[in-house]
Amino acid sequence: MVYQGDALQYILETPDILQSILKQEHSIFNDSQVFLKNRMISEIYLIGSGSSYNSAVAVSAFAKKLLGIRTIPVYPVAVLEDISLISEDALVLGISQQGTSVAVIKALDEVCSRGIAAVSVTGEYDTEITRHSDANIYVECGYEDAGATTKGYTATVLTLLLFILTVARVSGKISDAEADAYRERLANVIEHMRIVLSDSLPWCEQMADKLGKCKNLVLIAGNSLKSMLLEGVLKFSETCRFPVRGYEAEEFMHGMYNAVDEQMEFLYLFPTEGYELKRMQRLFQYYEQQGNCQYAIHMPDPGDCRKDTLLKCRFLEDTDFLSLECMLPLQLLFVLTSRARGIDLNIPRDPDFHKYMGSKLE
């Protein structure tokens, strides 16, 4: 399928789209809220592939914090293999922006056949996935006519965060006042995104020219930004079409460092604070001494380092929602790098793949 939209424009529209979702919150969750009323939820499974899985990872820690129950991002095949281990009181969300993921639909069918509560999360009305669940949640971001998900990913993350807030409030885990306070923080992060985009765009344009010549890129992140790590590896690989890998910092230190040569370049996604921040700062310093090219989208307290490859951006630093705002420069960077490498990301490199594999519905 050849797309016609502009991925860069979709990223720039993100603050308006997310503000619109906030305003539509009641209608978005009406169907699922009625279905879940008075239902005991023992655990939550968030099923998805690709960006849908990554969006699940982005909200899982927040969900565990508010709900106090296991919240598990999982690939569809894992649900099919371990269905007998899922509690009958679990809640399963099947996430597919276009609603055509064959594996997610198959997993939802298996869940429903066992009487387990299932809710679809999709950006498309009357798409196939909505016929394979007990209730539906729509990601109100409009159709994304581009070869890589940008606004759809960020909108899905926000929609899932708001759903978790709704479940926490309805189940009595948090008060109405606490829920309103979280929503106000989200609204502040979304409003501030315009500043993040303004600060990030010139830097991303400059770094894209450098990355246009990159032959070997590794993303490094802390656990709190794992969703960004996964989405970054996926999208750089998908749009820029050269070898890209990603590791949590400590995992990288246990063997992968042996693969580093002078051509390897690093892109860091630093957490705001804690043990991992100090470890990643030390890792950054080490490869500075080795002479490797290094970039950083989020680097708290860079000290005396004045490298132009470090993004200077006025992030709000809200720890619960940091990945939501830091995702914007990462998205700008992979779209602009794709262009710098002369790639039209709207034209699939292998247009026959999904048809042959049967991985998406036509």
N, C-alpha and C positions, 0 to 999 in steps of 0.2 A: 504494500500500500504506500503510495506517495502522498505526503502531506503538503499543505499549502500555507500553514500558519507560520508565525514568527515567534520562536521560543524566547528570544530576548524580550519582546514586547509582553509576553505572558508573565515573565518574571517581574517586569516593571509594574504590571497591573496587580501584583500580589496584595499590597496593602488594601486596595479597594475591594478586592474579592474577599479577603478575610474579614474586613469590616462588615461586608454584606452578610456573611455567614453568621456573625455575631447577632445581627439584627433579626435573622431568620431562625434563630435557635429553637424557638418554641415549635414552629411548624416542622422543622427538620426532624425533631425527636418525638413528635406526637405519636406516630405509629409504634415505634419501639417502646416508648414509655408506657403506653397502654398495655402492650403485650407483657412487659416485665413487672407491672404493678403487683405488689405483694408476693413476688417470686423470690425465694431464697436462692442466692447465687453462691456456690461453693468455690468456684474458680472461673477464670476467664481465659479462653483461648482465642488468640488473634491470628487468623489464617491468611496468608498471602504469599505471593511470589514477587521477586524484583522490588520495585518501589513500594508496593503494597506491604510486603514483609518489612521493609525498612521503616515505613510509617508506624507499623506495630511496635517495632523496637523503640521508636522515639517516644512512645507514650507508656510503655510498660512500667517503668520505675515510678512515674506519676500515679499510675493506677494502683500499684501496690502500696504506695504511701497513703493514698486517700481511702482505699477500700480495705486494706489489711488482709487481702487474700492473694493467692497465687495468680499472677497475670502473665501468660506465657505466649510470646510471639512464636509462631510455628509454621513451617512449610506444609503445604497440603499433604504431601506424601507421608509425613510423620503422623498426621491425624489418621490417615487410612491404615497405617501400620499399627498404631497404638490405640485405636478406637475403644478397645475393651477396657482401657485404663482410665478413660474419661468419666468423671462422675456424672450421674444422671441429673444432678443439680447444677452442672456447669452451664456457662453461657459461652457460645461459640460465635464469633464474628468472622464472616467471610468477606475479605476485602479485595475488590477488583474495580479499578476506576472505570474501565470500559465495560465491565460486567461480562467479559467473554473468556475469562480464564477457565479452561476445561478442568484443570486440577482442583481449583477452589470449588467449582460447582460440584464436582464428584465428591469432594470431602463434605460439603454441606448436605448432599443427598444421604450420605452414610450417617451423619450426625442426626438428621431429621428422622431417619428410619428407626433410630434407637430412642426417639422421644426426647432428645436433648434440645434445649432451646437454641435456635439458630437465627442470626440476624445478618442480612447482607449489607455491605457498605459499598456503594457504587456512585459514580458520577453521571450515570446515564439512566434516564427514565425508561421504563418498560424494556430493559435489557434482560438477557436470559437469566442472569443470576437472581433477579428479583422473584423468579418463579420457583426457587429452590430454598426458600427460607421462611421462617414464621413471621418475620417483620423486616422492614427495610429502612435503611438510613441513606439519604442522598447527600453526596458531597456537592454542594451548590457552587461550583466554580465554572460552569459552562463547558462546552466541548473544547478540548485541547487539540487543535489541528496541527500537531507538530510531532516530529519523530522522537522526542524524548519528553517524559513527564517533568514539568517544572511547577507551574501553579497547581496542578493536580496533586502533586506530592504534598506541598505545603498546606493546601486546603484539606487534604485527608488527615494530616497530623492535627490540625486545629479541630476538625470535626470529631476526631476520636478523643481529644482532650476534653471537649465540651460534653461528649457522651459520658466519659468517666465522671465528670462533675455532676451530671444529671443523676447517674446511678448512685453516686455517693450521697447526694442530697436526698433522693427518694428513699434510700435505704436507711437514712438516719445516721450515716457515718460522719457527715458534717452538717452544720446548721445552714440555714438559708443565708445568714450573714457571712459565714465562711465561704460559701459558694460564690456569693456576690463579690467578695474580696478577691478571689481567684480570677473571676471574670474581669474585674477592673484591672488587675495586673496584666492579663492577656490583652485587654484593650490598649493598655499603655505600650506593650511590646509591639502591637500591630501598628499603632499610630507612629511609633518611632522608626518603623521599617523604612519610611521615606528618607530619613536621615542616613540609615544604614546603606540604602541603595545609592544615595548621593555620594557618600564617602567612598563606597566600594567601586563604583563603575570606572573611574579613571585608573585606579590601581589595577583592576582586572584587565582593562584594555592593554596596559603596559605589560603585565605579566603574561597575558595570552601570547604576545609576540615572542616572549622568551620560551614559553612552553610549547609553542609551535614547532620548535626544533628539538624538543625533548624526545629521547629514545627509551627511557626507562624511569618510570615515576612510582614512588612509594608514598602512600598516605599513612601518617602516624597520628593516632588519637588516644585519648583516655577513655575509660569505660563509659563515662557519663555522656560522651559524644559518639558512642558506637553507631548510632543510627546515621549520623553524618558520614562516618567512615565508610559504612556499607553503601550508602547512597552515592558518595563521592567516587568510590571504586567502580560501581555499576555505571554511573553516568559518564565518567571520563572514558571508560572502556567502550561504552555504547556510542558515544558521540565523537570521540577523538581517535578511536580505533588504533591504539598502540598499547604495548604492555603496561598495565597498571595493576598494582597490588596494594593492599592495605592491612595494617596490623595495629592492634592495641600495643601500646609502648612496651609493656613488660613481655608480651608475646614475641615482639620483634627481637628483644634482647636475648631470647632463648633459642638461638640458632640462626635466625634469618639474617643477622648481621654479617654472616659469612658470605652472603651473596652480594654484598656491597662492593662496587668498583667505582672508579672515578667518574663514570658516566651516569651513575644513579643519582636522581634528584629526589628531594623530599618535600612533601607538603604536610605541614603540621596543623592539627586542630587541637589546640590546648584547652584543657578544662580551666575553670576559673580559679580553683584553689585545691589544696590537698596534696597528698603524697604523690599522685601521678603527675601533677604540675611540676614538682621539683625534679622528678625523674626525667620528664620530657625536656625540661630546660637543660639538664645535664647532657642528654642525648643530643640536643641541638648544638650545644657547645662543642661536643666531641666532633661532630661532622663539620662544624665550622673550621675546626683545626685541620681536618682532613681535606678541606677544600671543595667539598660537595656543594652543589647549588641547592639552596634551601628556601622554601617559601613558608609563610605562616599566615593563616586567615585570622586566627584569634590567639594573641600572645600577650597575656597579662604581664605587666611590669617587664618590658624588654631590657631594662637597665641601660647600659651604655651602647647597646646595639642600635645602630642607625641605618641598617640595611634597607634598601628600597624594596626588597622582596618581602618585607613584613607589612601587612595591611594595618594602617592606622585608621581605626574606625570607632565611632562613638557608640559602641554596644551598650545596652542597658544593664547587662550582666545579671539578669534575673535567672538564677540557677535552674529553676524548674522549667524555664522556657528558652534557655540559651540556644539550643539546637534549632529552634524555630527561626530566630533572627540570624544566626550564623549561617543558615542554609542559603540565604540569599546571595552573598558573595561567592559561595561555592558554586551555585548554579550559574551565576554570571561568568565565572571563570571557565567552566567546562563548555558553555555555549560559545564564548568568544575564542577559546582555544581551538575548538572545532573549526571555526571560521578561519583562524590563522593558519590552520593546517590544510586549508582548501577543501574542507569536507562539507557537503550539504547534508546536514543531519536529518533532513526530511525525506531523503532517499535511502531506503534500507540497503545495506551492503549485500544482503542475501534475501531477496524478496520471496524466495520459495520456502524458506525455513519453516515458518509456522504451518504452512499448508502441508508440507511433508510430515512434520512431527505431530500435527493435530493438537498443538498446544494452545491455540486460540480458535474460537468460533469465528467463522466468516460472517 
